[in-house]
Amino acid sequence: MSQLGWHGLDAATSLVQVAPRAGEQLLRHEDLVAEIERLGSRLALVLLPGVQYLTGAAARRFARSPEAAHRVGAVAGFDLAHAIGNLPLALHDWNVDFAAWCSYQGT
C-alpha cells in the first residue's frame, strides 16, 4: 500500500508529478523548484530519484531541491535504488531528510 493510501488519500488528487518541458527529456531544476514554491504549504514530501531510469540523470542534478522543500515546510527524500553504491552521493551536504533503496533477496 502506498503512503498516500495509508493516509486515506487518493493519488489522483494528492500526487504531483513534475515532468520535463515539452520537447525536452530532462527535468530542469528551476522547474522543480517553481512547482515546489507553487504548491507551498500544501506540499508534504518531495521524493526524487537517485537515478532517473529513462534518462540516467543523476540525483546530484537536484542537490539543491531539499532546501526548496524545506522552505515550504516539506520533507525531502531520495529514492536511491540503483544509485546507492553506483554514484557519488552527498546526502548530508544536500540536507536530505531521508533516503530509501531496494534490496533483492535470492530464494
Residue frames as qw, qx, qy, qz and C-alpha x, y, z in Angstrom:
[[0.000, 0.891, 0.453, 0.000, 0.00, 0.00, 0.00],
 [0.395, 0.512, -0.042, 0.762, 1.37, 3.43, -0.83],
 [0.220, -0.190, -0.466, 0.835, 1.82, 6.12, 1.78],
 [0.302, -0.093, -0.172, -0.933, -0.98, 8.10, 0.17],
 [0.644, -0.264, -0.609, -0.380, -3.39, 5.19, 0.52],
 [0.509, -0.196, -0.685, 0.483, -2.18, 4.51, 4.05],
 [0.065, -0.206, -0.325, 0.921, -3.17, 8.07, 4.97],
 [0.310, 0.612, 0.678, -0.263, -6.53, 7.81, 3.20],
 [0.166, 0.684, -0.177, -0.688, -5.52, 9.98, 0.24],
 [0.797, 0.488, 0.356, 0.020, -6.13, 9.39, -3.45],
 [0.550, -0.226, 0.388, 0.704, -3.10, 9.56, -5.73],
 [0.316, 0.605, 0.536, 0.496, -5.24, 11.12, -8.47],
 [0.104, -0.927, -0.193, -0.304, -5.69, 14.24, -6.34],
 [0.567, -0.807, 0.135, 0.098, -2.74, 14.12, -3.94],
 [0.750, -0.174, 0.364, 0.524, 0.26, 13.05, -6.03],
 [0.301, 0.910, -0.101, -0.267, 2.05, 15.71, -8.05],
 [0.800, 0.001, 0.361, 0.480, 4.50, 14.64, -10.74],
 [0.089, 0.858, -0.185, -0.471, 6.74, 17.19, -12.39],
 [0.832, 0.318, 0.371, 0.262, 7.74, 16.46, -15.99],
 [0.415, -0.193, 0.314, 0.832, 10.31, 17.94, -18.36],
 [0.308, 0.573, -0.012, -0.759, 9.26, 20.77, -20.63],
 [0.808, 0.506, 0.259, -0.156, 7.73, 19.87, -23.97],
 [0.670, 0.696, -0.230, 0.113, 10.42, 18.64, -26.36],
 [0.023, 0.680, -0.660, 0.318, 12.96, 18.06, -23.56],
 [0.780, -0.069, -0.621, -0.001, 14.00, 14.84, -21.84],
 [0.478, -0.079, -0.588, 0.647, 15.47, 16.19, -18.61],
 [0.308, -0.857, -0.413, -0.019, 13.59, 17.96, -15.86],
 [0.295, 0.589, -0.215, 0.722, 15.08, 21.35, -15.11],
 [0.383, -0.239, -0.636, 0.625, 15.91, 22.13, -11.50],
 [0.101, 0.041, 0.115, -0.987, 14.28, 25.55, -11.77],
 [0.547, -0.206, -0.491, -0.646, 11.02, 23.94, -12.93],
 [0.595, -0.292, -0.726, 0.184, 11.05, 21.59, -9.94],
 [0.235, -0.189, -0.435, 0.848, 11.68, 24.48, -7.55],
 [0.279, -0.093, -0.180, -0.939, 8.92, 26.53, -9.19],
 [0.625, -0.298, -0.617, -0.373, 6.43, 23.69, -8.64],
 [0.503, -0.269, -0.650, 0.503, 7.56, 23.28, -5.02],
 [0.056, -0.113, -0.223, 0.967, 7.04, 27.01, -4.47],
 [0.415, -0.190, -0.413, -0.788, 3.67, 26.96, -6.25],
 [0.646, -0.348, -0.670, -0.116, 2.39, 24.19, -4.00],
 [0.135, -0.611, 0.350, -0.697, 3.83, 25.83, -0.90],
 [0.334, -0.294, 0.707, -0.549, 2.48, 24.64, 2.43],
 [0.878, 0.113, 0.039, -0.463, 0.15, 22.13, 0.69],
 [0.713, 0.423, -0.557, 0.048, 3.23, 20.05, -0.09],
 [0.793, -0.561, 0.200, -0.128, 4.25, 17.41, 2.47],
 [0.755, -0.291, 0.503, 0.303, 7.00, 15.48, 0.68],
 [0.489, 0.739, -0.376, -0.269, 9.41, 15.89, -2.20],
 [0.807, -0.204, 0.541, 0.118, 10.73, 12.49, -3.30],
 [0.419, 0.760, -0.390, -0.310, 13.32, 12.39, -6.04],
 [0.989, 0.116, -0.021, 0.088, 15.06, 9.51, -7.79],
 [0.552, -0.601, 0.399, 0.417, 18.76, 8.83, -7.30],
 [0.162, -0.169, 0.706, 0.669, 18.87, 7.92, -10.98],
 [0.618, 0.406, 0.118, -0.663, 16.05, 8.77, -13.36],
 [0.675, -0.030, 0.727, 0.120, 15.59, 5.43, -15.07],
 [0.650, 0.683, 0.333, 0.018, 14.57, 6.76, -18.51],
 [0.359, 0.907, -0.153, 0.155, 17.42, 9.23, -18.94],
 [0.807, 0.004, -0.304, 0.507, 20.13, 8.17, -16.50],
 [0.005, -0.756, 0.144, -0.639, 20.11, 11.66, -14.95],
 [0.554, -0.076, -0.668, 0.491, 21.78, 11.52, -11.53],
 [0.392, -0.758, -0.495, 0.165, 20.49, 12.80, -8.19],
 [0.443, -0.353, -0.069, 0.821, 23.19, 15.46, -7.90],
 [0.084, 0.399, 0.431, 0.805, 21.26, 17.46, -10.53],
 [0.424, -0.693, -0.368, -0.452, 18.69, 18.07, -7.77],
 [0.564, -0.093, -0.555, 0.604, 21.05, 18.51, -4.83],
 [0.010, -0.086, 0.230, -0.969, 19.54, 21.93, -4.01],
 [0.458, -0.383, -0.577, -0.557, 15.95, 20.63, -4.06],
 [0.504, -0.436, -0.679, 0.308, 15.84, 19.79, -0.33],
 [0.170, -0.212, -0.257, 0.928, 16.35, 23.45, 0.57],
 [0.315, -0.146, -0.357, -0.867, 13.37, 24.40, -1.62],
 [0.569, -0.378, -0.710, -0.172, 11.27, 21.69, 0.04],
 [0.443, -0.336, -0.566, 0.608, 12.30, 22.85, 3.50],
 [0.003, 0.028, -0.015, 0.999, 11.38, 26.47, 2.72],
 [0.532, -0.234, -0.331, -0.743, 7.73, 25.40, 2.28],
 [0.580, -0.344, 0.523, -0.521, 7.77, 23.02, 5.26],
 [0.939, 0.182, -0.169, -0.237, 8.07, 19.78, 3.27],
 [0.714, -0.425, 0.534, 0.156, 10.31, 16.79, 3.85],
 [0.515, 0.684, -0.436, -0.276, 12.88, 15.90, 1.17],
 [0.758, -0.262, 0.596, 0.031, 13.93, 12.37, 0.33],
 [0.354, 0.547, -0.633, -0.417, 15.73, 10.44, -2.35],
 [0.961, 0.062, 0.228, -0.144, 14.88, 7.01, -3.72],
 [0.047, -0.743, 0.628, 0.226, 18.38, 5.68, -4.22],
 [0.867, 0.128, 0.481, 0.014, 17.54, 2.36, -5.83],
 [0.778, 0.473, 0.198, 0.362, 20.22, 1.82, -8.46],
 [0.186, 0.887, -0.193, 0.377, 22.19, 4.85, -7.24],
 [0.600, -0.708, 0.356, -0.113, 23.50, 3.73, -3.86],
 [0.748, -0.296, 0.526, 0.276, 26.96, 2.30, -4.39],
 [0.657, 0.435, 0.456, 0.415, 26.97, 3.34, -8.04],
 [0.226, 0.787, 0.124, 0.560, 27.10, 7.14, -7.91],
 [0.318, 0.033, -0.456, 0.831, 28.82, 9.62, -5.63],
 [0.335, -0.744, -0.487, -0.311, 26.20, 10.89, -3.19],
 [0.241, 0.162, -0.427, 0.856, 26.44, 13.63, -0.56],
 [0.351, -0.633, -0.640, -0.257, 23.12, 13.34, 1.25],
 [0.449, -0.604, -0.364, 0.548, 24.35, 15.11, 4.38],
 [0.240, -0.195, 0.177, 0.934, 25.69, 18.01, 2.34],
 [0.141, -0.316, -0.591, -0.729, 22.42, 18.17, 0.37],
 [0.291, -0.062, 0.482, -0.824, 20.43, 18.29, 3.66],
 [0.558, -0.118, -0.681, -0.460, 18.28, 15.31, 2.66],
 [0.598, -0.394, 0.340, -0.610, 15.83, 14.18, 5.35],
 [0.772, -0.124, 0.611, -0.120, 15.82, 10.51, 4.37],
 [0.356, 0.445, -0.687, -0.451, 16.81, 8.07, 1.68],
 [0.837, 0.018, 0.472, -0.277, 15.39, 4.70, 0.68],
 [0.289, 0.473, -0.737, -0.386, 16.57, 1.96, -1.61],
 [0.919, 0.011, -0.143, -0.367, 15.64, -1.54, -2.58],
 [0.278, -0.468, 0.839, -0.014, 17.11, -4.87, -1.69],
 [0.785, 0.204, -0.430, -0.396, 16.85, -8.12, -3.56],
 [0.571, -0.381, 0.694, -0.220, 16.77, -11.47, -1.84],
 [0.408, 0.270, -0.808, -0.329, 17.67, -14.66, -3.58],
 [0.792, -0.182, 0.308, -0.494, 15.44, -17.64, -2.92]]
